[in-house]
Amino acid sequence: MSGHSKWSSIKHKKAVTDQRRGKLFAKLLRAIEVAAREGGGSIEGNATLASAVQKAKDSSVPMDNIERAIKRGSGDMEGTRYEAVVYEGYAPGGVAVLVEALTDNRNRTGQEVRHTFARLGGNLGDPGSVAWQFERKGVVLVDADRAPDEEAVLELVLDAGAEDLRREDDQWQITTEATSLQTVRSALEGAEIEVASAELTMTPQSTVPVDGSEAKSVLSLIDALDDLDDVQAVHANFDIPDEVLAEVG
């Protein structure tokens, strides 16, 4: 699954340096609003909200914006009401794609997602057509130069409940159960190891190898879906050679 893992790292680095930070901030704040509405505005009592807030902080979203998003979600301030919706489909080469969105207009978002799939060689599927191929996991990224001792990092994160540690170029990628994400992050920070990112994601249980022009077509579709205003995250089960990923990244 190295190809898919490496793409996750590339996407994180691109998000950090993306000049369109306003769009990134809007998506992060929308996730905070929905989490606060569904589970309450207390960060201590709402794990989903705590994760959304931490992700926003990691991306340097101002705290004032975060607090206003929580108030809108919990009903203390007026705001647009968003709902979560998931779309499933296939990219070229039979790659399964799972799209998570937050929208105030299901018809608009559905049309945009369907058009993007069709325009770039994919197919939008029925609910349940690909979701079974993914499972919710926590993924933590740590810059390797800030934690050079692999054995020490491995022992630390395993004791905190992590499932796996692997090297992806200049980063450690740590995989956890969804419920263990914050515990693993806290253990790293308690050991004074800086965390580059920590988020819940949908990881594929198996991958589909793709190469050449087909690989570029898959990544073009993933990027186009991810760029839609209402889309929060795009997950796929491709495995693409490192040299192709390096070219695209």
Secondary structure, 3 states (H helix, E strand, C coil): CHHHHHHHHHHHHHHHHCCCHHHHHHHHHHHHHHHHHHHCCCCCCCHHHHHHHHHHHHCCCCHHHHHHHHHHHHCCCCCCCCEEEEEEEEEHHHEEEEEEEEECCHHHHHHHHHHHHHHCCCEECCCCCCHHHEEEEEEEEEEHHHCCCHHHHHHHHHHCCEEEEEEECCEEEEEEEHHHHHHHHHHHHHCCCCCCEEEEEEEECCCEECCHHHHHHHHHHHHHHHCCCCEEEEEECEECCHHHHHHHC
